[in-house]
């Protein structure tokens, strides 16, 4: 029964995570947050450079940055997960 409870807790934790994804292909120009930072819905978390334009990528929910999947200079494709917020 202990493992079932842990599984349920893990599923609940995953349900509360919000993933910030790339809206288009491009390079990560600037990270605006760090792991542990509190962000508000609509706050810019990354600046993506694509076609010589700077495109801000905003958090879709408020919470705490739990994981950053990219570094400045990385190339990403549309839909790639950039940041996880809990």
Number of C-alpha atoms within 10 A of each C-alpha: 6 6 8 9 10 11 12 11 12 11 11 11 11 11 10 11 16 20 19 21 19 23 16 15 16 22 21 22 19 16 19 13 16 14 13 13 12 14 20 14 11 12 16 17 21 24 20 26 19 15 9 8 10 16 19 17 20 18 22 17 17 15 19 18 22 16 15 17 10 17 13 13 14 12 16 19 13 11 12 17 17 20 23 19 23 19
